[in-house]
Amino acid sequence: MDRVQNILKDRLDADGFGRLTAIDCAAMHAFVADAIELCNPDSVFVCTDKPGDHKKIREMAKNGGGEHSLAMEGHTYHFDGQQDQGRDKEVTRYLLPKGVDLGESLNSMDKTEGIEEIRGLLKDSMVGNQMLICFWCLGPVGSDFSISCIQITDSPYVAHSEALLYRPGYEQFKKVRTNGEFFKFLHTQGELDETGCSKNVPLKRIYIDLEDNAVYSTNTQYAGNTVGLKKLALRLAIQKASNEGWLAEHMFVMGVHGPKGRVTYFNGAFPSACGKTSTAMIPGQTIIGDDIAYLRKTNGKVYTANVEQGIFGIIQDVNPKDDPVIYEAITKPGEVIFGNVLITDGKPYWMGMGSEIPEKGVNFSGEWYKGKTDADGKEVPPSHKNARYTVRISALANRDPLADDPAGVPLGGIVYGGRDSDTLVPVEQAFNWTEGIITKGAALESETTAATLGKEGVRTFNIMSNQDFVSIPLGQYIQNNLDFVKGVANPPAIFSVNYFLRDANKKFLHEILDKTVWILWAELRTNGDVEAIETPTGYIPLYKDIARLFKQNLKKDFTEQDYIQAFTIRIPNLLAKFDRVEKIYRAKVPDTPQIVYDTFDAIRNRLKDAQAKHGDNISPLTLQ
């Protein structure tokens, strides 16, 4: 350890050395010393929880560190390179030692080979730059949910993003034992081009070392590849949760407000573009977090907590009508980072914002004008379809008062949702936890859209909306979820929701805010306030309850014909769904628990019995 301390003394100034060594964690000191030797920065800044330190990082970011100021106070913008606009699955890999196999569905490589490659890319990568060492906490500080993290980066933009998204963790890190467990992240943006974007895109790498709880990324700036505590940390947390008997999930946490001031807390898992954030932001409800949740058991009850304190959200279609709370938060003075939007006269513009977009400006493609095309002749949009905003949840008017409670919040229900035009009803409750996990979560599918893949309606399997981030064999992941409620007297209720049913003319049956009714019904059902109709796959609402909720909350009439159209049980489509999903499990998940297949068989038998009795498409009124 003398060598480690000597490196730190030589490369840090007295203030930085004092800040770092005030945390008595030899393993962390060794990680920092190695990073300094490897990346070879010109200087090092150690960030604490002090507001002045965070202000310094913010100033660095907007003065040549990846951000630029906008006209409104506190607002900045950031551009990623044209080939660096999202998570890159191809070069995001698990580094596994000999003999460890996560299955063919997870992208992995030999650890020795991967470490050698990534260290070669990181070598001297910070020459000419300052290294930033930041400490953050996943989950509420000072709680059973807390996970201490260290982020090392040469990008002030990355550090500033994390200051908005995560709770300060310097003081929390002092609780880590000398060689205790913590998550560590090392990122370099690499050589930059004349626009300030990562230049060597073919050398982009995001490698995850599960043995060492470490993530290395280079030659990228996009937050999903560089903000280590987001989906990269989720991968580490899933493995940690598996070892310790809790769950780390790609889920929002929200408070659903029922009768007489009652609040029931829900988690929700949705693939991209399926309504996840908009559900967490339903008017009249309260938000704790929109993206990642931890679930733990205490005294026979399930509690959940938001991992983050901010939102890194897709900005397309955020407008005053559909997302009034978010729109207000990002259009008033305060700390907001806009990513890959159009900038004209110091103001940000994005597609679907509900107001006219200028015909020229600057965006991720450089100088932009209406009608501009790229090298392939495709028209360049004013803002990227994955353009983002980053803001603290504390800036939202509907933030739940228990958002930072160290105990988390008691979990009443879980909803799983996907984009489905012709099969699932708008809301359905599973018969029990086991069927909920298997038939609602582990059988989750979502249709692609023409805007993303050029072909609409292709169903993509996405287990619990967590497929891209699961860091253990998928069969084990399912079993962990099934086993989680052992010892829990009243497990959370589980629901499926579907906002995307279409009629014969391919027109959506429901408007955006109709989801309010489906979620409020789930809250009533979780608390035993309403009866339900039993179908082969779960419980659906009675017409009278849905009609009442539409009238009370949306001032809309929901006719009996509307109800029949929405809640008809489509037997052939359901049978096809479970056949599709089972085929995937048998082909790609060799460790699938037998109970998954048994449950699929039981559901198919119930569906076929109902089909023989009532026909292919069963009106909900027939089952009352």
C-alpha positions as CSV (number, residue, x, y, z in Angstrom):
1,M,0.0,0.0,0.0
2,D,3.0,2.3,0.3
3,R,3.1,2.4,-3.5
4,V,-0.5,3.4,-3.7
5,Q,-0.1,6.2,-1.1
6,N,3.0,7.4,-2.9
7,I,1.2,7.7,-6.2
8,L,-1.7,9.6,-4.6
9,K,0.7,12.0,-2.8
10,D,2.7,12.6,-6.0
11,R,-0.3,13.2,-8.3
12,L,-2.8,14.9,-6.1
13,D,-2.4,18.3,-4.5
14,A,-2.6,18.5,-0.7
15,D,-6.3,19.3,-0.6
16,G,-7.2,16.5,-3.0
17,F,-5.0,14.0,-1.1
18,G,-6.7,15.0,2.2
19,R,-10.1,14.6,0.7
20,L,-9.4,11.2,-0.7
21,T,-7.6,9.8,2.3
22,A,-10.4,11.0,4.7
23,I,-12.2,8.0,3.3
24,D,-10.5,5.0,5.0
25,C,-10.9,2.5,2.1
26,A,-7.7,0.9,0.8
27,A,-9.5,-0.7,-2.1
28,M,-10.8,2.6,-3.3
29,H,-7.4,4.2,-2.9
30,A,-5.9,1.4,-5.0
31,F,-8.5,1.9,-7.7
32,V,-7.9,5.6,-7.9
33,A,-4.1,5.2,-8.0
34,D,-4.3,2.7,-10.8
35,A,-6.6,4.9,-12.8
36,I,-4.2,7.9,-12.4
37,E,-1.2,5.8,-13.5
38,L,-3.2,4.3,-16.4
39,C,-4.9,7.4,-17.8
40,N,-2.2,9.9,-16.9
41,P,-4.2,13.1,-16.4
42,D,-2.6,16.5,-16.1
43,S,-4.4,17.1,-12.8
44,V,-7.0,15.6,-10.4
45,F,-10.0,17.1,-8.7
46,V,-11.6,15.2,-5.8
47,C,-15.3,16.1,-5.4
48,T,-17.0,16.0,-2.0
49,D,-20.7,16.6,-1.1
50,K,-20.1,20.3,-0.7
51,P,-22.3,22.5,-2.9
52,G,-19.2,24.5,-3.9
53,D,-17.7,21.4,-5.5
54,H,-20.8,20.6,-7.5
55,K,-20.9,24.2,-8.6
56,K,-17.3,24.0,-9.8
57,I,-18.1,20.9,-11.9
58,R,-21.1,22.7,-13.4
59,E,-19.0,25.7,-14.3
60,M,-16.4,23.4,-15.8
61,A,-19.0,21.6,-17.9
62,K,-20.4,24.7,-19.5
63,N,-17.0,26.3,-20.1
64,G,-15.5,23.8,-22.5
65,G,-16.5,20.6,-20.7
66,G,-19.2,19.3,-23.0
67,E,-22.0,21.8,-22.3
68,H,-23.0,25.3,-23.4
69,S,-25.2,27.9,-21.7
70,L,-28.7,28.7,-22.9
71,A,-30.6,31.9,-22.5
72,M,-32.6,30.7,-19.5
73,E,-30.9,30.7,-16.2
74,G,-29.4,27.3,-15.3
75,H,-30.1,25.7,-18.6
76,T,-27.4,24.2,-20.7
77,Y,-27.2,21.9,-23.8
78,H,-24.9,19.1,-24.9
79,F,-24.4,17.4,-28.2
80,D,-23.2,13.8,-28.7
81,G,-21.6,12.7,-32.0
82,Q,-23.8,11.5,-34.8
83,Q,-22.7,7.9,-34.2
84,D,-23.0,8.2,-30.4
85,Q,-26.7,8.8,-29.8
86,G,-27.7,5.9,-27.7
87,R,-26.7,2.8,-25.7
88,D,-24.4,0.7,-27.9
89,K,-25.3,-3.0,-27.2
90,E,-22.7,-4.3,-29.7
91,V,-19.7,-3.0,-27.7
92,T,-21.3,-3.3,-24.2
93,R,-19.9,-6.6,-22.9
94,Y,-19.6,-8.5,-19.7
95,L,-16.1,-9.6,-18.8
96,L,-16.2,-13.2,-17.6
97,P,-13.5,-15.4,-16.1
98,K,-12.9,-18.9,-17.5
99,G,-15.8,-21.3,-16.8
100,V,-18.5,-18.6,-16.3
101,D,-21.3,-18.5,-18.8
102,L,-24.3,-16.1,-18.7
103,G,-26.0,-17.7,-21.7
104,E,-26.1,-16.7,-25.4
105,S,-28.6,-13.9,-24.8
106,L,-26.1,-11.9,-22.9
107,N,-23.2,-10.2,-24.7
108,S,-19.9,-11.3,-23.0
109,M,-16.2,-12.0,-23.6
110,D,-13.2,-13.4,-21.9
111,K,-12.2,-11.2,-19.0
112,T,-8.4,-11.4,-19.5
113,E,-8.8,-10.4,-23.2
114,G,-11.3,-7.7,-22.4
115,I,-9.2,-6.1,-19.6
116,E,-6.1,-6.1,-21.8
117,E,-8.0,-4.4,-24.6
118,I,-9.7,-1.7,-22.5
119,R,-6.6,-0.9,-20.5
120,G,-4.8,-0.4,-23.8
121,L,-7.5,2.1,-24.9
122,L,-7.4,3.8,-21.5
123,K,-3.6,4.2,-21.5
124,D,-2.7,7.9,-21.4
125,S,-6.3,8.8,-22.4
126,M,-6.5,11.7,-20.0
127,V,-3.2,13.4,-21.0
128,G,-4.0,17.1,-21.3
129,N,-7.2,16.8,-19.2
130,Q,-8.2,16.9,-15.6
131,M,-9.4,13.7,-13.9
132,L,-12.6,14.1,-11.9
133,I,-13.2,11.8,-8.9
134,C,-16.8,11.8,-7.7
135,F,-18.6,9.9,-5.0
136,W,-22.3,9.1,-5.4
137,C,-24.9,7.0,-3.6
138,L,-27.4,4.7,-5.3
139,G,-30.6,4.7,-3.4
140,P,-31.5,6.9,-0.4
141,V,-28.4,7.8,1.7
142,G,-28.0,6.1,5.0
143,S,-30.4,3.2,4.3
144,D,-30.4,-0.5,3.6
145,F,-30.9,0.5,-0.1
146,S,-27.6,2.5,-0.2
147,I,-24.8,1.4,-2.5
148,S,-21.7,3.6,-2.5
149,C,-20.1,4.4,-5.8
150,I,-17.0,6.1,-7.2
151,Q,-17.0,7.6,-10.7
152,I,-13.8,8.6,-12.4
153,T,-14.1,10.6,-15.6
154,D,-12.5,13.3,-17.6
155,S,-15.8,14.7,-18.8
156,P,-17.3,17.5,-16.7
157,Y,-20.6,16.8,-18.6
158,V,-20.7,13.3,-17.2
159,A,-19.9,14.5,-13.7
160,H,-22.5,17.3,-13.9
161,S,-25.2,14.8,-15.2
162,E,-24.5,12.6,-12.2
163,A,-24.8,15.5,-9.8
164,L,-28.4,16.0,-11.1
165,L,-29.2,12.3,-11.2
166,Y,-27.7,10.9,-8.0
167,R,-27.5,11.6,-4.4
168,P,-24.2,12.9,-3.1
169,G,-22.1,10.0,-1.7
170,Y,-18.8,11.3,-0.3
171,E,-19.9,11.1,3.4
172,Q,-21.8,7.9,2.7
173,F,-18.6,6.3,1.3
174,K,-16.9,6.8,4.6
175,K,-19.1,3.9,5.9
176,V,-17.5,1.5,3.4
177,R,-15.1,-0.9,5.1
178,T,-11.4,-0.8,4.3
179,N,-11.8,-3.4,1.6
180,G,-15.6,-3.3,1.6
181,E,-17.9,-3.6,-1.5
182,F,-18.6,-0.6,-3.7
183,F,-19.2,0.1,-7.3
184,K,-16.5,1.7,-9.4
185,F,-16.7,3.4,-12.8
186,L,-13.8,4.6,-15.0
187,H,-14.7,6.7,-18.1
188,T,-12.7,8.7,-20.6
189,Q,-14.3,10.5,-23.5
190,G,-11.2,9.9,-25.6
191,E,-9.9,12.2,-28.4
192,L,-12.5,14.9,-29.3
193,D,-13.2,16.3,-32.8
194,E,-13.6,20.0,-33.6
195,T,-17.2,19.9,-32.3
196,G,-16.1,18.6,-28.9
197,C,-17.6,15.1,-29.5
198,S,-15.8,11.7,-29.1
199,K,-13.8,11.2,-32.3
200,N,-12.8,7.5,-32.3
201,V,-16.3,5.9,-32.5
202,P,-15.0,2.6,-33.8
203,L,-13.0,2.3,-30.6
204,K,-16.0,2.9,-28.4
205,R,-16.1,0.2,-25.6
206,I,-18.2,-0.3,-22.5
207,Y,-16.9,-3.3,-20.5
208,I,-18.5,-4.6,-17.3
209,D,-16.4,-6.6,-14.9
210,L,-18.9,-8.4,-12.7
211,E,-16.1,-10.0,-10.5
212,D,-14.7,-6.6,-9.5
213,N,-18.0,-4.5,-9.6
214,A,-16.3,-2.3,-12.1
215,V,-17.3,-0.6,-15.4
216,Y,-14.9,0.8,-18.0
217,S,-16.0,3.0,-20.9
218,T,-14.1,5.0,-23.5
219,N,-14.5,6.9,-26.7
220,T,-18.1,7.8,-26.0
221,Q,-20.0,10.7,-24.3
222,Y,-23.6,9.6,-24.6
223,A,-24.9,9.4,-21.0
224,G,-26.3,5.9,-21.2
225,N,-22.7,4.7,-22.0
226,T,-20.8,7.0,-19.6
227,V,-23.0,7.9,-16.6
228,G,-21.9,4.8,-14.8
229,L,-24.6,4.8,-12.1
230,K,-27.4,4.4,-14.6
231,K,-27.9,1.2,-16.6
232,L,-24.3,0.2,-16.2
233,A,-24.7,0.1,-12.4
234,L,-28.1,-1.7,-12.8
235,R,-26.2,-4.6,-14.2
236,L,-23.9,-4.7,-11.2
237,A,-26.8,-4.3,-8.8
238,I,-28.7,-7.2,-10.4
239,Q,-25.9,-9.5,-9.6
240,K,-25.5,-8.1,-6.1
241,A,-29.2,-8.5,-5.5
242,S,-29.1,-12.0,-6.7
243,N,-26.4,-12.9,-4.2
244,E,-28.2,-11.1,-1.3
245,G,-31.9,-11.9,-1.9
246,W,-33.4,-8.6,-3.1
247,L,-34.3,-7.3,-6.5
248,A,-32.9,-4.6,-8.7
249,E,-35.4,-3.7,-11.5
250,H,-35.9,-1.4,-14.4
251,M,-39.0,0.1,-12.8
252,F,-40.5,3.5,-11.9
253,V,-41.8,4.1,-8.3
254,M,-45.0,6.2,-8.0
255,G,-47.7,7.0,-5.5
256,V,-51.2,6.3,-6.8
257,H,-53.8,8.3,-4.9
258,G,-57.0,6.5,-3.9
259,P,-60.1,7.4,-1.9
260,K,-59.9,9.4,1.3
261,G,-56.3,10.4,1.0
262,R,-54.9,6.9,0.6
263,V,-51.6,6.5,-1.3
264,T,-50.6,3.1,-2.7
265,Y,-47.1,2.8,-4.1
266,F,-46.5,1.0,-7.4
267,N,-43.5,-0.1,-9.4
268,G,-43.8,-0.3,-13.2
269,A,-41.7,-1.9,-15.9
270,F,-42.1,-0.8,-19.5
271,P,-39.8,-1.1,-22.6
272,S,-38.8,2.1,-24.3
273,A,-41.6,4.2,-25.9
274,C,-44.4,2.3,-24.1
275,G,-45.4,4.9,-21.5
276,K,-43.1,4.4,-18.6
277,T,-42.3,7.9,-17.6
278,S,-45.7,9.2,-18.6
279,T,-47.3,6.7,-16.3
280,A,-45.1,7.8,-13.4
281,M,-46.2,11.3,-14.2
282,I,-49.9,10.8,-14.5
283,P,-51.7,14.1,-13.3
284,G,-52.9,13.9,-9.8
285,Q,-50.4,11.2,-8.8
286,T,-46.9,11.6,-7.2
287,I,-43.5,10.4,-8.5
288,I,-40.6,9.0,-6.6
289,G,-38.6,7.8,-9.6
290,D,-39.1,7.0,-13.3
291,D,-36.4,4.4,-14.2
292,I,-34.7,2.1,-11.7
293,A,-35.9,0.7,-8.4
294,Y,-34.6,-1.6,-5.7
295,L,-37.0,-3.9,-3.8
296,R,-36.3,-5.3,-0.3
297,K,-38.1,-7.1,2.4
298,T,-38.5,-5.8,5.9
299,N,-40.5,-7.6,8.7
300,G,-42.5,-9.6,6.1
301,K,-43.3,-6.6,3.9
302,V,-41.9,-5.5,0.6
303,Y,-40.5,-2.0,0.3
304,T,-39.2,-0.2,-2.8
305,A,-36.9,2.8,-3.3
306,N,-35.8,5.0,-6.2
307,V,-32.2,4.5,-7.1
308,E,-31.9,8.0,-8.5
309,Q,-32.8,11.6,-7.6
310,G,-33.2,12.8,-11.1
311,I,-34.6,12.0,-14.6
312,F,-32.7,11.4,-17.8
313,G,-35.7,11.4,-20.0
314,I,-36.6,11.3,-23.7
315,I,-37.8,14.8,-24.6
316,Q,-39.6,14.0,-27.8
317,D,-43.4,14.7,-27.4
318,V,-42.9,16.4,-24.0
319,N,-45.5,19.2,-24.2
320,P,-47.8,21.2,-22.0
321,K,-50.8,19.0,-22.9
322,D,-49.4,15.5,-22.4
323,D,-46.6,16.1,-19.9
324,P,-47.5,19.4,-18.1
325,V,-45.4,18.8,-15.0
326,I,-42.2,17.9,-16.8
327,Y,-42.8,20.6,-19.4
328,E,-43.1,23.2,-16.7
329,A,-39.9,22.0,-14.9
330,I,-37.7,22.1,-18.0
331,T,-39.0,25.5,-19.3
332,K,-38.5,27.5,-16.1
333,P,-35.2,28.8,-14.6
334,G,-33.3,26.0,-12.9
335,E,-30.6,23.4,-13.5
336,V,-31.5,21.4,-16.7
337,I,-29.3,19.8,-19.3
338,F,-30.8,19.4,-22.8
339,G,-29.2,16.8,-25.0
340,N,-29.2,16.6,-28.8
341,V,-32.1,19.1,-29.3
342,L,-32.2,22.1,-31.8
343,I,-30.7,25.3,-30.5
344,T,-31.8,28.6,-32.0
345,D,-31.2,32.0,-30.4
346,G,-30.2,30.4,-27.1
347,K,-33.4,28.4,-26.8
348,P,-34.0,24.6,-27.1
349,Y,-36.5,23.1,-29.4
350,W,-37.6,19.5,-29.9
351,M,-40.1,17.4,-31.9
352,G,-43.5,17.2,-30.4
353,M,-43.0,20.1,-28.0
354,G,-46.4,21.7,-28.9
355,S,-45.1,24.9,-30.4
356,E,-43.6,25.9,-33.7
357,I,-40.0,24.8,-34.4
358,P,-37.6,27.3,-36.1
359,E,-36.5,26.5,-39.7
360,K,-32.8,26.7,-38.8
361,G,-30.4,26.5,-35.9
362,V,-27.7,24.1,-34.6
363,N,-28.2,20.5,-33.6
364,F,-26.4,17.2,-33.3
365,S,-25.6,17.3,-37.0
366,G,-24.1,20.8,-36.9
367,E,-25.7,23.7,-38.7
368,W,-29.3,22.7,-39.4
369,Y,-32.0,23.9,-41.7
370,K,-35.4,22.6,-42.6
371,G,-35.0,20.0,-45.4
372,K,-31.3,19.1,-44.5
373,T,-30.4,15.6,-45.5
374,D,-27.6,13.2,-44.3
375,A,-25.1,11.3,-46.3
376,D,-27.8,8.6,-47.1
377,G,-30.3,11.2,-48.3
378,K,-32.5,10.9,-45.3
379,E,-33.9,14.1,-43.8
380,V,-32.2,15.2,-40.6
381,P,-34.8,16.0,-37.9
382,P,-34.5,19.2,-35.9
383,S,-33.9,17.1,-32.7
384,H,-32.8,13.5,-32.4
385,K,-35.5,11.0,-31.7
386,N,-33.4,10.1,-28.6
387,A,-32.9,13.7,-27.5
388,R,-33.0,14.0,-23.7
389,Y,-33.4,16.3,-20.8
390,T,-31.7,15.8,-17.4
391,V,-33.4,17.4,-14.3
392,R,-33.7,16.7,-10.6
393,I,-37.0,15.2,-9.4
394,S,-37.1,17.9,-6.8
395,A,-37.8,20.4,-9.6
396,L,-41.1,18.6,-10.3
397,A,-44.3,19.8,-8.6
398,N,-45.6,16.3,-8.2
399,R,-42.6,14.9,-6.3
400,D,-43.8,12.5,-3.6
401,P,-42.9,13.6,0.0
402,L,-41.4,10.1,0.7
403,A,-39.1,10.3,-2.3
404,D,-35.9,10.2,-0.2
405,D,-37.2,8.2,2.8
406,P,-34.3,5.8,3.9
407,A,-36.9,3.1,4.6
408,G,-38.3,3.3,1.0
409,V,-42.0,3.0,0.6
410,P,-44.3,0.0,1.1
411,L,-45.0,-1.6,-2.3
412,G,-48.7,-2.3,-3.1
413,G,-48.5,-3.3,-6.7
414,I,-46.4,-3.8,-9.8
415,V,-47.5,-3.1,-13.4
416,Y,-45.9,-4.5,-16.6
417,G,-46.6,-2.8,-19.9
418,G,-45.7,-3.1,-23.5
419,R,-46.8,-1.9,-26.9
420,D,-49.4,-4.3,-28.1
421,S,-52.0,-3.6,-30.8
422,D,-54.2,-6.6,-30.7
423,T,-53.8,-9.0,-27.8
424,L,-53.8,-7.8,-24.2
425,V,-56.6,-5.8,-22.5
426,P,-55.9,-2.4,-21.1
427,V,-55.5,-3.6,-17.5
428,E,-55.6,-7.1,-15.9
429,Q,-54.6,-8.4,-12.5
430,A,-52.7,-11.7,-12.2
431,F,-54.2,-14.4,-10.1
432,N,-51.2,-14.4,-7.8
433,W,-47.5,-13.4,-7.5
434,T,-46.2,-16.5,-9.4
435,E,-48.5,-16.1,-12.3
436,G,-47.9,-12.4,-12.3
437,I,-44.1,-12.8,-12.6
438,I,-44.4,-15.5,-15.3
439,T,-47.3,-14.3,-17.4
440,K,-47.0,-10.5,-17.0
441,G,-43.3,-10.0,-16.4
442,A,-41.4,-12.9,-17.9
443,A,-43.7,-13.0,-20.9
444,L,-43.4,-9.3,-21.7
445,E,-43.4,-8.4,-25.4
446,S,-43.4,-5.1,-27.2
447,E,-44.0,-4.1,-30.8
448,T,-41.5,-2.1,-32.7
449,T,-42.6,1.1,-34.5
450,A,-42.0,2.2,-38.1
451,A,-40.1,5.1,-36.8
452,T,-37.4,3.0,-35.2
453,L,-36.9,-0.1,-37.3
454,G,-38.8,0.7,-40.5
455,K,-41.3,-2.1,-40.0
456,E,-44.2,-1.8,-37.6
457,G,-45.7,-4.4,-35.4
458,V,-42.7,-6.7,-34.9
459,R,-43.0,-8.2,-31.4
460,T,-39.8,-8.1,-29.4
461,F,-39.4,-10.2,-26.3
462,N,-38.2,-8.2,-23.3
463,I,-38.2,-10.1,-20.0
464,M,-39.6,-7.8,-17.3
465,S,-38.4,-4.8,-19.5
466,N,-34.9,-5.7,-18.1
467,Q,-33.5,-7.9,-20.8
468,D,-30.7,-5.6,-21.8
469,F,-29.4,-5.3,-18.3
470,V,-29.7,-8.7,-16.7
471,S,-26.3,-9.8,-15.6
472,I,-27.1,-13.3,-14.4
473,P,-28.6,-16.3,-16.4
474,L,-32.2,-15.4,-17.3
475,G,-33.6,-18.6,-15.7
476,Q,-32.0,-17.7,-12.4
477,Y,-33.3,-14.1,-12.8
478,I,-36.9,-15.5,-13.1
479,Q,-36.4,-17.8,-10.1
480,N,-35.1,-14.9,-8.0
481,N,-38.3,-13.0,-8.7
482,L,-40.4,-16.0,-7.9
483,D,-38.6,-16.6,-4.6
484,F,-38.5,-13.0,-3.5
485,V,-41.9,-13.1,-1.7
486,K,-41.1,-16.1,0.5
487,G,-41.9,-14.9,4.0
488,V,-44.2,-12.1,2.7
489,A,-47.7,-12.4,4.1
490,N,-49.4,-10.3,1.4
491,P,-47.2,-10.0,-1.8
492,P,-47.8,-7.0,-4.0
493,A,-50.5,-7.4,-6.6
494,I,-49.2,-7.7,-10.2
495,F,-50.9,-6.2,-13.3
496,S,-50.4,-6.0,-17.0
497,V,-51.4,-2.8,-18.8
498,N,-51.6,-2.1,-22.5
499,Y,-52.1,1.5,-23.8
500,F,-51.8,0.6,-27.5
501,L,-54.8,-1.4,-28.6
502,R,-56.1,-0.6,-32.1
503,D,-59.4,-1.1,-33.9
504,A,-59.9,-2.7,-37.3
505,N,-58.7,0.5,-39.0
506,K,-55.5,0.6,-36.9
507,K,-56.7,3.6,-34.9
508,F,-55.7,3.6,-31.2
509,L,-58.7,2.8,-29.0
510,H,-57.6,5.1,-26.2
511,E,-56.1,8.5,-25.6
512,I,-52.8,9.2,-23.8
513,L,-54.4,10.1,-20.4
514,D,-56.8,7.2,-20.4
515,K,-54.0,5.3,-18.7
516,T,-55.1,7.3,-15.6
517,V,-58.2,5.0,-15.3
518,W,-56.3,1.7,-15.7
519,I,-53.8,2.7,-13.0
520,L,-56.5,4.0,-10.6
521,W,-58.5,0.8,-11.1
522,A,-55.3,-1.2,-10.2
523,E,-55.0,0.9,-7.0
524,L,-58.6,0.1,-6.0
525,R,-58.1,-3.5,-6.8
526,T,-54.9,-3.7,-4.8
527,N,-56.9,-2.5,-1.8
528,G,-59.9,-4.8,-2.3
529,D,-62.3,-1.9,-3.1
530,V,-63.8,-3.3,-6.3
531,E,-64.9,-6.7,-7.6
532,A,-63.5,-8.1,-10.8
533,I,-64.3,-10.6,-13.6
534,E,-62.3,-13.7,-13.8
535,T,-60.8,-14.5,-17.2
536,P,-58.4,-17.4,-18.3
537,T,-55.4,-15.1,-17.7
538,G,-56.4,-12.9,-14.7
539,Y,-59.0,-10.5,-13.4
540,I,-60.4,-7.6,-15.4
541,P,-62.6,-4.6,-14.3
542,L,-66.4,-4.5,-14.2
543,Y,-67.9,-2.0,-16.6
544,K,-69.5,0.1,-13.9
545,D,-66.2,0.7,-12.2
546,I,-64.4,1.7,-15.3
547,A,-67.2,4.0,-16.5
548,R,-67.2,5.7,-13.1
549,L,-63.5,6.3,-13.1
550,F,-63.6,7.8,-16.6
551,K,-66.4,10.2,-15.6
552,Q,-64.8,11.2,-12.2
553,N,-61.2,11.6,-13.4
554,L,-61.3,12.5,-17.1
555,K,-64.9,13.9,-17.4
556,K,-65.4,11.4,-20.2
557,D,-68.2,8.9,-21.1
558,F,-67.0,5.4,-21.5
559,T,-69.8,3.4,-23.2
560,E,-70.6,-0.2,-22.8
561,Q,-69.5,-0.7,-26.4
562,D,-66.2,1.0,-25.6
563,Y,-65.8,-1.5,-22.7
564,I,-66.6,-4.5,-24.8
565,Q,-64.1,-3.5,-27.5
566,A,-61.3,-2.9,-25.0
567,F,-61.8,-5.9,-22.8
568,T,-62.8,-8.6,-25.2
569,I,-60.7,-11.7,-24.5
570,R,-58.9,-12.5,-27.8
571,I,-58.2,-16.2,-27.4
572,P,-56.3,-17.0,-30.6
573,N,-54.0,-14.0,-30.1
574,L,-53.3,-15.0,-26.5
575,L,-52.5,-18.6,-27.4
576,A,-50.1,-17.3,-30.1
577,K,-48.4,-15.0,-27.6
578,F,-47.7,-17.8,-25.1
579,D,-46.5,-20.1,-27.9
580,R,-44.1,-17.4,-29.1
581,V,-42.7,-16.7,-25.7
582,E,-42.3,-20.4,-24.8
583,K,-40.4,-21.0,-28.1
584,I,-37.9,-18.3,-27.1
585,Y,-37.4,-19.8,-23.7
586,R,-36.9,-23.3,-25.0
587,A,-34.4,-22.1,-27.7
588,K,-32.4,-19.5,-25.7
589,V,-32.9,-20.0,-22.0
590,P,-31.7,-23.5,-21.1
591,D,-32.0,-22.9,-17.3
592,T,-35.7,-21.9,-17.5
593,P,-37.5,-23.1,-14.3
594,Q,-40.0,-25.8,-15.0
595,I,-42.7,-23.8,-13.3
596,V,-42.6,-21.4,-16.3
597,Y,-43.6,-24.1,-18.7
598,D,-46.1,-25.5,-16.3
599,T,-47.7,-22.1,-16.0
600,F,-47.8,-21.6,-19.7
601,D,-49.5,-25.0,-20.1
602,A,-52.1,-24.2,-17.4
603,I,-53.0,-20.9,-19.1
604,R,-53.2,-22.5,-22.5
605,N,-55.6,-25.1,-21.1
606,R,-57.8,-22.4,-19.5
607,L,-57.8,-20.4,-22.8
608,K,-58.8,-23.5,-24.8
609,D,-61.5,-24.4,-22.4
610,A,-62.9,-20.9,-22.7
611,Q,-62.6,-21.0,-26.4
612,A,-64.5,-24.3,-26.6
613,K,-67.3,-22.8,-24.5
614,H,-67.5,-19.2,-25.8
615,G,-65.6,-19.0,-29.1
616,D,-62.5,-17.1,-30.2
617,N,-63.4,-13.6,-29.0
618,I,-65.2,-13.4,-25.7
619,S,-67.0,-10.4,-24.5
620,P,-66.3,-9.5,-20.9
621,L,-70.0,-9.4,-20.3
622,T,-70.2,-13.1,-21.1
623,L,-67.9,-13.9,-18.2
624,Q,-69.7,-11.9,-15.6
